[in-house]
Amino acid sequence: MIAMDLLSIEEIRRRLTASTVGNHIYLYGTVDSTNAKLRRLARSGALPGTVVLAEAQTAGRGRNGAAWFSPSGLNLYASVLFRPAVPLRELGVFTFVASLALADAVKDHGATPAIKWPNDVLVGGRKVAGTLVEAAVRKGVADHVIVGVGVNLNVEPTALRSALAAAGDFATSLAAERGKEIDRNVFAAAYLSHLDRWAGVWAAKGASEILAEWRARDILTGRRVEIRGSDTAYQGRVAGVDVSGSLVVIDPLGVRHVVTSEDVRILD
């Protein structure tokens, strides 16, 4: 049984190596979701790099509204505010900074990460982290972007299976994969530092550099997958991601599909 430890702004700041991310950090006991909390702060004029952390969430969500299991004192639930003036056509690639930063933080802790489109991070074929990126748009440009992440650090796999039912079979925690407890403050500082660095790469070199780095860690290209949307389902083979960050899938008839929000299940 892994003991709960508390997040500490002081401990995170002591290890943080970032120029913008983490300039303002808010730490809460329990919130509805860190994204929702930061969204309210953003509307009140919060500065770029503002971070919201929470010990627990009562309404944490992943992509497509899926519930995110958020027990207290075990994992990392974090949201970061950006105001990058990103055109909508580039927003998909900008969001890749989240999974690149998560993958680097996981690697810092001795595991081998892979990225599953769009931003899930896997270890040993199972999901340890996911993201929910939300943008407020004004005149065709993102007024602000909130990058939210949930990372299974110290939660027991049995608890994941109990909470997530069948989906729990495809989830794990970093502690379970490494065989030892993860210091949440150390991981939080690593993630925020890497996020700051990748956002800097975006600002300096643009989407092409982010795409190249992301593609080097992608596990879907060449794989056979099933795509499921609200009113469609089909199988095909992944051809990669396009310049907008959308997934490209070729079905058995050779038809090219561009996937922007549907669920992707690996078949082989």
N, C-alpha and C positions, 0 to 999 in steps of 0.2 A: 504494500500500500504506500503510495507516494504522498508525503505530507504537503499540505498547502503552504505556499509562501506568498508574501504580499509584494505587489509591484511598488516601486519607489521612484518618484521623479528624481530625487537626489542620486540614487544609484544608477539610473538610466543616464542622466546628464553626465555623470562622472566618466562614463564609457563612450559617450556619443562623439562621433567625429563627423559633424555635418555643419554646413554653412547656413542652411535655411531651415530644413526640417528639424523640428524640435525647439525652435526659438520660443514657442509658447506650447506648453504641455498641460493638458487638463486630465486629471486622474479621478475617476469616480468609482464608487463601490458597485452599484448596480444602475444600469440605464436600460431604456427600451432597446436601443442599438447605438453603437458609437457613430455610425453614419448619420442617424437621425439627429443625434446630439450635435454633431459637427455641422450638419445642414442648418440648424438653427443659429449656430454661432456665425456661420458664413453669411447668412442673411443680415446679421448685425454688424458685419464689417470685419470679421476675423481676418488676420493677416495670412499670407501664404506661408506654409510650413507649420501651421497650427496643428497640433496632434491631440486627439481624444483617445484616452485609454480607459478601460473599465475592467473590473474584476469579474463581472458577470453581465449578461444581457438577458432581458426577458423576451425580446422580440428580434433577436438577431436573424438576419436573412442572407442567403446566398443568391446566386443567379436564378432568375425566373421565379423568385419568391420562395424558394426552398428554405425551410427552417434551418438555422445553424445552431447546433447543440452548444450551449454556452455555460457550462457549470462554473461555479465561482472558484477562483484561486488556483486554477490549474493550467490555463491556456493563455493565449494572447489574443485580445480583441482590440483592434486599433484602427483609427481612421485618420487620414492626413489630408489637409487642404492644399490644393494648388490653384493658382490663378495664371495659367500659362498662355491664355489667348490662343488656344489651339483651334484651327478650323475644323469643322465637323468631319471632313474627309480624313483627317489625321488623328482623330480622337481614339480610334481603335488601336492604333499602334502606340500612342502615348500610354494607354493603359497597360502595355506590356512591361513598363518599368516596375509594376507591382510584383509580377512573378519573377522577374530577373532579380529583384532585391530579395525576395523570399528564398529563391534558390541559393543565392550567395550566403544568406544567413544560415540556411540548413547545411550547406557545405562547410561553413565555419565550425559547425558542431559535429563534424565527422561523418555525416551521411552523404549519400550520393543522390542528388535530386534530379528530377526530370519534370518538364512542363507539359501539361496537357491543355490544349486550347480550350478557352482563351487564356486562363490564368491559374488553373489548378496546379499545385505542386505535389508531386508524388515521390514517395520513397518506397522502394521494393514493390512497385506497382500499385501501392495504395495511397490514398489521398491523405496528406497531412495538413494542407492549407488550401484555402480558397479565398477569392476576392469578390467584392461587390463595388464596382466603380460607377459613380453617379455624376452626371454633369448638369449644370444649369446653363442654358443656352440663351444668348442674346444676339440678335442680328447675325445669325449664322456662325457665331464664334462662341466657344465655351467661356462663360463668365467665370465659372469656377468648376473644379473637378475634385471630387472627394474619392480618395482611394481607401477603401475599407478592406481589412483582412481579418480572417479568423485562422489561427494556427493551433493545431492540436499538439500541445507540448507535453503535458504530464497526465492527461486524462487516460484512464485505463481502457484498452480495447474492448473489454467486456461491457463497459459503460457505453461506449459508442454503439456497440451492437444492440444493446438494450434500448437505447434512445432512438436509433435510426432504423431499426428493423433490418430489412434486406440491404439497404444502403450501407449499413454498418460493416458489412463484410468487405467493403472496398475502402474502408477508412482505417487509419492507424494514428499513432502519435509518435512524435520524435523520440520520446523517452523509451517507448516500446521497441523502436527500431535500434536505438543505441544501447539499450540495456542499462540506462542510468538516468537519474533525474536531471531535468534541464533547468538551469537558472533562468527564470523568466526575465529578469532585469537585463541579464547579459544578452539574451536573444533579442529582446526589444531594442536595445541599443544597436545591436548588429543590423537588424532589419532597417531601422530608421536611418542609420548611417549609409547603408547600401542604397536605400531609396533616394536619399539626397544625391548620392553619386550618380545614379542612373538618370535622375531628372536633370542633372548637370550635363550628362552625355547628350541627352535629348536637346537641351538648349544650345549646346556647342556644335553638335554634328547632325542633328535632325533624325528623321524617321529611319533612314537607311541603315544607320549604325545600330539602332535599337532592333530593327528587323533582323539584321545579320546575327546579332548576339542571341536573339530569341530563337531563331531557326536552328542554331547550333545545339539548343537544349530541348527542342521539340521532340516528342515521342510519337506523334500521330502520322507524320508524313510517311506514305507508303503502306500504312496499316489499313486493314479493312474495318469499316465502322458502320454503325447504324445511326441514322439521324432521326430524331423524333422532335416534331413541333406540335403545336396545338391542333393542327388539322392535317398533318402529313407525317409519313414515315417511309424511309427508304434506306437501302444499303449502298455502299460504294467504297471506293478506295481514296484515301486522302492524297491530294496532289501538293499540298502545302498551304501557305497563307499568301494572300495577295498584298499589294502595296497599302491597302486600307486596313490590313489586319484581319480580314475575313477569311474563314476557312474555305478552301476549294476542294470539293469532292466530286469524283467522276463515278457515275453509277454504272451498272453492268451493261447498259446500252450505249455507253460513251457520252452520255449527257453530262454537261458541266453544271454543278450546283454551287452557289455561293452561300455559305452558311454564316449568318450574322448573330443569331441568338438561340438557336435550337440546341437541344441536348445531344451530346455525342457519346456513344457507347462503343468501346473497342471490342471487336469480334475476334481478332487474331493478332 
